[in-house]
């Protein structure tokens, strides 16, 4: 299974309106909730924010991957948000974040969760991948870019 198997265009926000970590997590969670993949949105958000309190998932290079294992989601879910202005995310490198991948997984999906997190992290280490994502304008282009770089 690949990242592109789980991310859907309807769960991508191409112009995030929030400018802080908590707001962005809630904004993407709302989008995922609209898709019916979240059983309890407030608990999902609480679980992701609790995970954030252990250490920022702003991994550097203008990227964040907030995530949580929680029984408030059905199976595995991933959403994407892009901000042109940047988000104050307390990233490890101190820079603002422009690309956010929000993930949640039922604890029974631990292996899938870890694999997708590892695969996504590997993709995001590639500067050309990050640059390509920053330049896309539509959700369909996000999916297309992910698929393209997964094949490399």
C-alpha positions as CSV (number, residue, x, y, z in Angstrom):
1,X,0.0,0.0,0.0
2,X,1.2,3.5,-0.9
3,X,0.4,7.0,0.4
4,X,-1.6,7.6,-2.8
5,X,-3.9,4.7,-2.0
6,X,-5.2,6.6,1.0
7,X,-5.1,10.3,0.3
8,X,-8.2,11.6,-1.6
9,X,-8.6,14.9,-3.4
10,X,-11.7,15.7,-1.4
11,X,-9.6,15.6,1.8
12,X,-7.1,18.2,0.5
13,X,-7.2,21.9,1.3
14,X,-5.2,24.0,-1.1
15,X,-5.4,27.2,0.8
16,X,-5.5,26.7,4.6
17,X,-7.2,29.7,6.4
18,X,-5.8,29.1,9.8
19,X,-2.3,30.3,10.7
20,X,-1.6,28.3,13.9
21,X,-1.0,24.6,14.6
22,X,-4.3,23.9,16.5
23,X,-6.4,25.7,14.0
24,X,-4.9,23.9,11.0
25,X,-5.3,20.5,12.7
26,X,-9.0,21.4,13.3
27,X,-9.4,22.7,9.8
28,X,-8.1,19.5,8.1
29,X,-9.9,17.3,10.7
30,X,-13.2,19.0,9.7
31,X,-12.5,18.1,6.1
32,X,-11.8,14.5,7.0
33,X,-14.9,14.4,9.2
34,X,-17.0,15.6,6.2
35,X,-15.8,12.5,4.4
36,X,-17.2,10.2,7.2
37,X,-13.9,8.7,8.1
38,X,-13.9,10.1,11.7
39,X,-16.2,8.6,14.2
40,X,-15.6,11.3,16.9
41,X,-14.1,14.5,15.5
42,X,-13.5,16.2,18.9
43,X,-11.8,13.1,20.3
44,X,-9.7,12.8,17.1
45,X,-8.6,16.4,17.4
46,X,-7.9,16.0,21.1
47,X,-5.8,12.9,20.5
48,X,-3.8,14.6,17.7
49,X,-3.1,17.6,20.0
50,X,-2.1,15.3,22.8
51,X,0.4,13.7,20.5
52,X,1.6,17.2,19.5
53,X,2.2,18.0,23.2
54,X,4.8,15.2,23.3
55,X,6.8,16.9,20.6
56,X,6.1,18.8,17.5
57,X,5.4,16.9,14.3
58,X,6.7,19.9,12.4
59,X,9.6,17.9,11.0
60,X,11.4,20.8,9.3
61,X,11.7,21.9,5.7
62,X,8.3,23.6,6.0
63,X,6.5,20.3,6.6
64,X,4.4,18.9,9.4
65,X,2.8,15.4,9.9
66,X,0.5,15.6,12.8
67,X,-0.9,12.2,13.6
68,X,-2.4,9.9,16.2
69,X,-3.4,6.4,16.8
70,X,-6.9,6.7,18.0
71,X,-10.2,4.7,18.1
72,X,-12.0,7.8,16.9
73,X,-11.3,7.0,13.2
74,X,-12.4,4.3,10.9
75,X,-9.4,2.3,9.8
76,X,-6.8,4.8,8.5
77,X,-7.3,8.4,7.3
78,X,-5.0,11.1,5.9
79,X,-5.7,14.7,4.9
80,X,-3.5,17.4,3.3
81,X,-3.4,21.1,3.7
82,X,-1.2,23.7,2.0
83,X,-0.5,27.2,3.2
84,X,1.2,29.8,1.1
85,X,1.8,32.2,4.0
86,X,3.1,29.5,6.4
87,X,1.8,28.2,9.7
88,X,3.4,28.7,13.2
89,X,3.8,25.1,14.0
90,X,6.8,25.1,16.5
91,X,8.7,23.0,13.9
92,X,12.0,21.5,14.8
93,X,13.9,23.9,12.6
94,X,12.0,26.9,13.9
95,X,10.6,27.7,10.4
96,X,6.9,28.1,9.4
97,X,5.1,25.1,7.9
98,X,3.5,25.2,4.4
99,X,2.7,21.5,3.9
100,X,0.6,19.6,6.4
101,X,-0.4,15.9,6.3
102,X,-2.8,15.0,9.1
103,X,-3.1,11.2,9.8
104,X,-5.1,9.1,12.1
105,X,-5.3,5.4,12.5
106,X,-7.4,3.0,14.6
107,X,-4.9,1.2,16.9
108,X,-5.7,-2.1,15.1
109,X,-4.1,-0.6,12.0
110,X,-0.7,0.0,13.6
111,X,1.3,-1.7,10.8
112,X,-0.4,0.2,8.1
113,X,-0.1,3.5,10.1
114,X,3.7,3.0,10.6
115,X,4.3,2.0,7.0
116,X,2.4,5.0,5.5
117,X,4.1,7.4,8.0
118,X,7.5,6.0,7.0
119,X,6.7,6.2,3.3
120,X,5.4,9.7,3.6
121,X,8.4,10.8,5.6
122,X,10.7,9.3,3.0
123,X,8.9,11.2,0.2
124,X,9.1,14.4,2.2
125,X,12.9,14.1,2.6
126,X,13.1,14.7,-1.2
127,X,13.5,18.4,-1.9
128,X,12.1,18.1,-5.4
129,X,9.0,16.4,-4.0
130,X,8.4,19.2,-1.5
131,X,9.0,21.9,-4.2
132,X,6.6,20.1,-6.5
133,X,3.9,20.0,-3.8
134,X,4.4,23.7,-3.1
135,X,3.8,24.6,-6.7
136,X,0.6,22.6,-7.3
137,X,-2.7,24.5,-7.3
138,X,-5.3,21.7,-7.2
139,X,-6.1,18.7,-5.1
140,X,-5.8,16.5,-8.2
141,X,-2.3,17.8,-8.7
142,X,-1.4,16.8,-5.1
143,X,-2.4,13.2,-5.8
144,X,-0.7,13.2,-9.1
145,X,2.5,14.5,-7.6
146,X,2.5,11.9,-4.8
147,X,1.9,9.1,-7.4
148,X,4.7,10.4,-9.6
149,X,7.3,10.5,-6.7
150,X,6.2,7.1,-5.3
151,X,7.2,5.5,-8.6
152,X,10.7,7.0,-8.5
